[in-house]
Amino acid sequence: MVELAVAIVVLGIVLVGLFPLVIDSLRLAVQNAEVAQANRIVATQLDTSRDSLAAAPCAAVTAQAISLPTSDSSKFSADRTVTCDSARLATVTIRVQRLIDTTQTVATATTRVVTAASTP
């Protein structure tokens, strides 16, 4: 009976030592899920910007606001910067931030897009 009690105490000590590792793993999994969701938003917004620039002048796309799906808009905010580099070339930057901490960017991407029409 004493051996069983000692084994339970030793097992308890080992499990208490592993508890912080489990908590950190769960926290990291949540953080990775948020980053993956932010990356999906960035990819979707880059595709939308490419489609918009293929059909409209750069100046018209610069003024468009970003709309996020309802599932994403409760956690993230996104902004897009479109710079008209030349008559047919634009630089698009998408930045996604947490609504809780807007000073920290979760995901960002920049691409150059050939526009359909010249800038007025």
CORFENUR-V504853 format. One record per residue. N is the residue number from 1. PSI is psi in degrees with one decimal (NA if undefined). OMEGA is omega in whole degrees, -180 to 180 (* if undefined). D_LAST is the distance of its C-alpha to the last C-alpha in whole Angstrom. Layout:
# CORFENUR-V504853
N:PSI:OMEGA:D_LAST ; N:PSI:OMEGA:D_LAST
This chain:
# CORFENUR-V504853
1:-36.7:179:88 ; 2:-39.9:179:88 ; 3:-38.3:179:86 ; 4:-43.3:179:84 ; 5:-41.2:178:83 ; 6:-41.0:179:82 ; 7:-39.7:179:80 ; 8:-41.3:179:78 ; 9:-45.3:179:77 ; 10:-44.1:178:76 ; 11:-39.7:177:74 ; 12:-41.9:179:72 ; 13:-41.0:179:72 ; 14:-44.3:-180:70 ; 15:-38.5:177:68 ; 16:-35.5:177:67 ; 17:-30.9:-180:66 ; 18:-15.9:-176:63 ; 19:-46.7:177:62 ; 20:-34.2:178:59 ; 21:-41.4:179:58 ; 22:-43.4:179:58 ; 23:-45.1:178:56 ; 24:-37.7:179:54 ; 25:-41.8:178:53 ; 26:-41.6:179:52 ; 27:-41.8:179:50 ; 28:-37.6:178:48 ; 29:-40.9:178:48 ; 30:-43.1:179:46 ; 31:-42.1:178:43 ; 32:-36.8:178:43 ; 33:-40.0:178:42 ; 34:-42.6:179:39 ; 35:-40.9:178:38 ; 36:-41.1:178:38 ; 37:-41.3:178:36 ; 38:-37.9:177:33 ; 39:-37.1:176:33 ; 40:-38.9:177:32 ; 41:-45.4:180:30 ; 42:-46.6:-179:28 ; 43:-42.8:179:28 ; 44:-43.4:-179:27 ; 45:-34.0:175:24 ; 46:-41.9:177:23 ; 47:-42.9:178:23 ; 48:-41.5:179:22 ; 49:-41.2:178:19 ; 50:-43.9:179:19 ; 51:-41.6:-180:19 ; 52:-42.4:-179:16 ; 53:-25.4:178:14 ; 54:-19.7:-176:15 ; 55:-10.3:-174:14 ; 56:161.0:176:11 ; 57:156.6:-177:8 ; 58:-41.9:-178:9 ; 59:-33.6:180:8 ; 60:-36.1:-179:10 ; 61:-31.8:180:12 ; 62:-35.2:-175:13 ; 63:-11.1:-177:14 ; 64:139.5:177:16 ; 65:156.7:177:20 ; 66:131.6:174:23 ; 67:127.5:-180:26 ; 68:150.4:173:29 ; 69:153.4:-176:32 ; 70:-35.1:-179:35 ; 71:-29.5:-179:37 ; 72:-28.6:-173:35 ; 73:-16.0:178:33 ; 74:-18.6:-178:37 ; 75:-28.9:-171:37 ; 76:156.1:167:33 ; 77:150.2:-178:30 ; 78:145.9:172:27 ; 79:151.9:-177:24 ; 80:136.0:174:21 ; 81:122.3:178:18 ; 82:121.0:178:15 ; 83:123.8:179:14 ; 84:102.7:-176:11 ; 85:-38.5:180:13 ; 86:-169.4:-178:11 ; 87:-31.3:-177:9 ; 88:12.5:-177:11 ; 89:134.2:179:13 ; 90:148.9:174:14 ; 91:125.3:-178:17 ; 92:128.8:176:18 ; 93:127.3:177:21 ; 94:133.3:179:24 ; 95:129.3:180:27 ; 96:131.9:-180:30 ; 97:156.2:172:32 ; 98:142.8:177:35 ; 99:-29.0:-179:36 ; 100:-42.8:-177:39 ; 101:91.8:-176:38 ; 102:-2.6:177:34 ; 103:-14.9:-178:35 ; 104:119.0:177:35 ; 105:128.3:-180:33 ; 106:-41.7:-180:34 ; 107:146.5:177:32 ; 108:152.0:177:29 ; 109:149.6:178:27 ; 110:139.3:177:23 ; 111:160.6:175:22 ; 112:138.0:-174:19 ; 113:137.5:172:17 ; 114:126.1:-177:15 ; 115:162.9:-177:12 ; 116:-38.0:-176:12 ; 117:159.8:180:9 ; 118:155.0:178:6 ; 119:133.7:-179:4 ; 120:NA:*:0
